[in-house]
Amino acid sequence: MQAAEAVRRLIYTRNVIEGFNRQLRKVTKSKTVFPTDNSLLKMLYLAMMDI
């Protein structure tokens, strides 16, 4: 039974990470060009605070 719990935990963790990455991609997909690297980092930071 421990193996099944470990697999469930792994799947759940990956779903959370994939969902987080999906939300970040959605934010950056709407704007394809960023003037500077700092502007991209700022947008990702603000998106993470919103998520």
Contact map, one row per residue, 1 for C-alpha under 8 A:
111110000000000000000000000000000000000000000000000
111111000000000000000000000000000000000000000000000
111111100000000000000000000000000000000000000000000
111111110000000000000000000000000000000000000000000
111111111000000000000000000000000000000000000000000
011111111100000000000000000000000000000000000000000
001111111110000000000000000000000000000000000000000
000111111111000000000000000000000000000000000000000
000011111111100000000000000000000000000000000000000
000001111111110000000000000000000000000000000000000
000000111111111000000000000000000000000000000000000
000000011111111100000000000000000000000000000000000
000000001111111110000000000000000000000000000000000
000000000111111111000000000000000000000000000000000
000000000011111111100000000000000000000000000000000
000000000001111111110000000000000000000000000000000
000000000000111111111000000000000000000000000000000
000000000000011111111100000000000000000000000000000
000000000000001111111110000000000000000000000000000
000000000000000111111111000000000000000000000000001
000000000000000011111111100000000000000000000000000
000000000000000001111111110000000000000000000000000
000000000000000000111111111000000000000000000000001
000000000000000000011111111100000000000000010011000
000000000000000000001111111110000000000000000000000
000000000000000000000111111111000000000000000000000
000000000000000000000011111111100000000000010010000
000000000000000000000001111111110000000000110000000
000000000000000000000000111111110000000000000000000
000000000000000000000000011111110000000000000000000
000000000000000000000000001111111100000000000000000
000000000000000000000000000111111100000000000000000
000000000000000000000000000000111110000000000000000
000000000000000000000000000000111111101100000000000
000000000000000000000000000000001111101000000000000
000000000000000000000000000000000111111100000000000
000000000000000000000000000000000111111110000000000
000000000000000000000000000000000001111111000000000
000000000000000000000000000000000111111111100000000
000000000000000000000000000000000101111111110000000
000000000000000000000000000000000000111111111000000
000000000000000000000000000000000000011111111100000
000000000000000000000000000100000000001111111110000
000000000000000000000001001100000000000111111111000
000000000000000000000000000000000000000011111111100
000000000000000000000000000000000000000001111111110
000000000000000000000001001000000000000000111111111
000000000000000000000001000000000000000000011111111
000000000000000000000000000000000000000000001111111
000000000000000000000000000000000000000000000111111
000000000000000000010010000000000000000000000011111
